[in-house]
Amino acid sequence: MPQRKGKRKAAGGDEAEAVELPPEQNKQEAAPGRLEEAVREARRKAAPSVREFKFNKKRVRLVSRGSELKDDAKCILYWMCRDQRVQDNWAFLYAQRLALKQELPLHVCFCLVPKFLDATIRHYRFMLRGLQEVAKECAELNIPFHVLLGYAKDVLPAFVLRHGVGGLVTDFCPLRVPQQWVEDVRERLPEDVPFAQVDAHNIVPCWVTSPKQEYSAWTIRNKIHSQLPEFLTEFPPVIQHPYPPSTPAEPVAWEACDSSLQVDRSVKEVAWATPGTAAGLAVLQSFIAERLQSFGSHRNDPNKAALSNLSPWFHFGQVSTQRAILEVRKHHRKYKESVDIFVEEAVVRRELAENFCYYNKNYDSVQGAYSWAQTTLQLHAKDKRPFLYKLKELEQANTHDPLWNAAQLQMVREGKMHGFLRMYWAKKILEWTRSPEEALQFAIYLNDRYELDGRDPNGYVGCLWSICGIHDHGWTERAVFGKIRYMNYAGCKRKFDVGQFERRYGPHKRHK
Ligand SMILES: Cc1cc2nc3c(=O)[nH]c(=O)nc-3n(C[C@H](O)[C@H](O)[C@H](O)COP(=O)(O)OP(=O)(O)OC[C@H]3O[C@@H](n4cnc5c(N)ncnc54)[C@H](O)[C@@H]3O)c2cc1C
């Protein structure tokens, strides 16, 4: 962004019914905030505030036509969308930097839409509870936090006028709907209000990593790794804001927020995952202390507690992946293999998914697949399916396969299916439905409805990888799958104790 006309240098151009997890996975919540304290100290060491910090402007791009901050600006506004945290958030930091340089108050707002894709009350409550923590932290920092009920295009421009907002900053999500929100606001914003977007979710900003859709992890890996030294830096702190708002924020009516939602309330919250940044950092701390050592060796065993479990907090932006990587990397000497694989998953695979959704407008349909994959699926479209299930049968875990049923029930009850089983689960949906299009539709619907981390680029890419071979290569041809990689029950049995998983999550547990 911009400069205030003839004045100081500024922006962009410048610088319920809850389900328990088994005890060994619940331990994560017990850990006190040791990591939080260490992280606070690391931020303080990076810089006293973002004003003194060398902000990497490649993280920022201008959305509006104009870039000049007007002279009579009354405040700067951060429109928080995807990255729902205060600290470790490049978009928040960028907005504070602008406000500090202009000596203006800083406001933060969140536009609460009544529904979003297939999200249910499970997801909304996780998000709202996280936002309550954001609101509290903002109040402590002298930064008013506002929840605006409705779509940004309907509520944000009026807010901008009412508060004399001189510059608007938002974060970045490559998905269609949030991209449209940004475009709608851009169209309706007064011309003299510069509007900048900051990629606060990826370590290497999505538009910096590559200007095009990457073919696979192989083609993007080096593009990411070669830029990590530049982007994988410590964060400065968001500080108590020295320029007070002319009017304080109205306290948020959280109950009214909840009742404004038009979502399915039958999918209950889960007990194992406490929403919010503090709880997310406790999960990170417990991952490092208890599970990181076996991540490399046991991450593909759904009976073992070896995963980070961080995806819900990453998805809602309550924990920054960059923070997780900074902390996990400190243990490289001790757990080299685990740390390297974690970086591969949480940076390379995750940012590959962002790249795919950003550059491929068909990221959630078979048309988004490579032509070899579309051709092979088409050639096998009429193959006889061994079983055919309707959506309800799948949703209720009523298939002939006890492992698939157990995985489905794990997702329904706990809001998080084990990563290895997600691949098996989606591939079986391809095998048991009438067409790849139907398989993809069912998989995305179930994933987005039940997974806490659903409605995420990782989810669309996970479903397209499993069903349409995205980022994969062709395998030996077989019925239904064609050249798409195949997985079966016998293969799972070779990898882990399938019976143990089925006993733990199988349908008999329903009546408990
Ligand atoms: C069919 C299918 C659906 C999926 N749906 C989702 C989804 O909706 N949301 C989601 O975040 N992930 C999804 N994934 C990717 C992956 O399974 C989850 O990210 C992972 O299981 C989350 O658990 P964790 O945080 O304990 O992972 P860990 O194994 O501890 O990994 C750490 C982080 O790395 C990233 N990561 C791990 N595996 C992948 C991957 N294959 N692709 C991209 N990033 C990855 C995630 O951000 C994850 O939180 C899906 C995968 C498949 C095959």
The ligand as an SDF file (V2000), in Angstrom:
LIG
                    3D

 53 58  0  0  0  0  0  0  0  0999 V2000
   -9.3080  -37.5120    1.2850 C   0  0  0  0  0  0  0  0  0  0  0  0
   -8.4910  -36.5480    2.0930 C   0  0  0  0  0  0  0  0  0  0  0  0
   -9.1150  -35.4710    2.7020 C   0  0  0  0  0  0  0  0  0  0  0  0
   -8.3710  -34.5530    3.4470 C   0  0  0  0  0  0  0  0  0  0  0  0
   -9.0290  -33.4930    4.0000 N   0  0  0  0  0  0  0  0  0  0  0  0
   -8.3180  -32.5440    4.6510 C   0  0  0  0  0  0  0  0  0  0  0  0
   -8.9760  -31.4030    5.1520 C   0  0  0  0  0  0  0  0  0  0  0  0
  -10.1900  -31.2240    4.9820 O   0  0  0  0  0  0  0  0  0  0  0  0
   -8.2230  -30.4820    5.8050 N   0  0  0  0  0  0  0  0  0  0  0  0
   -6.8870  -30.6540    6.0150 C   0  0  0  0  0  0  0  0  0  0  0  0
   -6.2530  -29.7900    6.6270 O   0  0  0  0  0  0  0  0  0  0  0  0
   -6.2470  -31.7170    5.5200 N   0  0  0  0  0  0  0  0  0  0  0  0
   -6.9160  -32.6670    4.8520 C   0  0  0  0  0  0  0  0  0  0  0  0
   -6.2520  -33.7530    4.3510 N   0  0  0  0  0  0  0  0  0  0  0  0
   -4.7910  -33.8350    4.4920 C   0  0  0  0  0  0  0  0  0  0  0  0
   -4.3050  -34.5800    5.7560 C   0  0  0  0  0  0  0  0  0  0  0  0
   -4.8940  -35.8400    5.8270 O   0  0  0  0  0  0  0  0  0  0  0  0
   -4.6070  -33.7950    7.0200 C   0  0  0  0  0  0  0  0  0  0  0  0
   -4.0490  -32.4980    6.9070 O   0  0  0  0  0  0  0  0  0  0  0  0
   -4.0280  -34.4310    8.2760 C   0  0  0  0  0  0  0  0  0  0  0  0
   -4.5260  -35.7140    8.4340 O   0  0  0  0  0  0  0  0  0  0  0  0
   -4.3690  -33.5570    9.4680 C   0  0  0  0  0  0  0  0  0  0  0  0
   -3.9680  -34.1300   10.6630 O   0  0  0  0  0  0  0  0  0  0  0  0
   -2.7000  -33.6010   11.4820 P   0  0  0  0  0  0  0  0  0  0  0  0
   -2.7650  -32.1420   11.6490 O   0  0  0  0  0  0  0  0  0  0  0  0
   -2.6030  -34.4320   12.7100 O   0  0  0  0  0  0  0  0  0  0  0  0
   -1.5730  -33.9410   10.4390 O   0  0  0  0  0  0  0  0  0  0  0  0
    0.0050  -34.1250   10.5550 P   0  0  0  0  0  0  0  0  0  0  0  0
    0.3180  -35.4160    9.9030 O   0  0  0  0  0  0  0  0  0  0  0  0
    0.4870  -33.8840   11.9260 O   0  0  0  0  0  0  0  0  0  0  0  0
    0.5530  -33.0050    9.5600 O   0  0  0  0  0  0  0  0  0  0  0  0
    0.7690  -31.6570    9.9610 C   0  0  0  0  0  0  0  0  0  0  0  0
    0.1210  -30.7340    8.9760 C   0  0  0  0  0  0  0  0  0  0  0  0
    0.6320  -30.9470    7.6770 O   0  0  0  0  0  0  0  0  0  0  0  0
   -0.3700  -30.7060    6.7050 C   0  0  0  0  0  0  0  0  0  0  0  0
   -0.6120  -31.9410    5.9570 N   0  0  0  0  0  0  0  0  0  0  0  0
   -0.4770  -33.2200    6.3810 C   0  0  0  0  0  0  0  0  0  0  0  0
   -0.7700  -34.0820    5.3790 N   0  0  0  0  0  0  0  0  0  0  0  0
   -1.1040  -33.3220    4.3170 C   0  0  0  0  0  0  0  0  0  0  0  0
   -1.5150  -33.6070    2.9900 C   0  0  0  0  0  0  0  0  0  0  0  0
   -1.6240  -34.8560    2.5410 N   0  0  0  0  0  0  0  0  0  0  0  0
   -1.8000  -32.5810    2.1660 N   0  0  0  0  0  0  0  0  0  0  0  0
   -1.6810  -31.3040    2.5870 C   0  0  0  0  0  0  0  0  0  0  0  0
   -1.2890  -30.9720    3.8260 N   0  0  0  0  0  0  0  0  0  0  0  0
   -1.0160  -31.9630    4.6790 C   0  0  0  0  0  0  0  0  0  0  0  0
   -1.6270  -30.3040    7.4640 C   0  0  0  0  0  0  0  0  0  0  0  0
   -1.6790  -28.9150    7.5300 O   0  0  0  0  0  0  0  0  0  0  0  0
   -1.3780  -30.9170    8.8390 C   0  0  0  0  0  0  0  0  0  0  0  0
   -2.0950  -30.2720    9.8640 O   0  0  0  0  0  0  0  0  0  0  0  0
   -6.9710  -34.7070    3.5920 C   0  0  0  0  0  0  0  0  0  0  0  0
   -6.3470  -35.7860    2.9790 C   0  0  0  0  0  0  0  0  0  0  0  0
   -7.0920  -36.6970    2.2380 C   0  0  0  0  0  0  0  0  0  0  0  0
   -6.3940  -37.8490    1.5650 C   0  0  0  0  0  0  0  0  0  0  0  0
  1  2  1  0
  2  3  1  0
  2 52  2  0
  3  4  2  0
  4  5  1  0
  4 50  1  0
  5  6  2  0
  6  7  1  0
  6 13  1  0
  7  8  2  0
  7  9  1  0
  9 10  1  0
 10 11  2  0
 10 12  1  0
 12 13  2  0
 13 14  1  0
 14 15  1  0
 14 50  1  0
 15 16  1  0
 16 17  1  0
 16 18  1  0
 18 19  1  0
 18 20  1  0
 20 21  1  0
 20 22  1  0
 22 23  1  0
 23 24  1  0
 24 25  2  0
 24 26  1  0
 24 27  1  0
 27 28  1  0
 28 29  2  0
 28 30  1  0
 28 31  1  0
 31 32  1  0
 32 33  1  0
 33 34  1  0
 33 48  1  0
 34 35  1  0
 35 36  1  0
 35 46  1  0
 36 37  1  0
 36 45  1  0
 37 38  2  0
 38 39  1  0
 39 40  1  0
 39 45  2  0
 40 41  1  0
 40 42  2  0
 42 43  1  0
 43 44  2  0
 44 45  1  0
 46 47  1  0
 46 48  1  0
 48 49  1  0
 50 51  2  0
 51 52  1  0
 52 53  1  0
M  END
$$$$
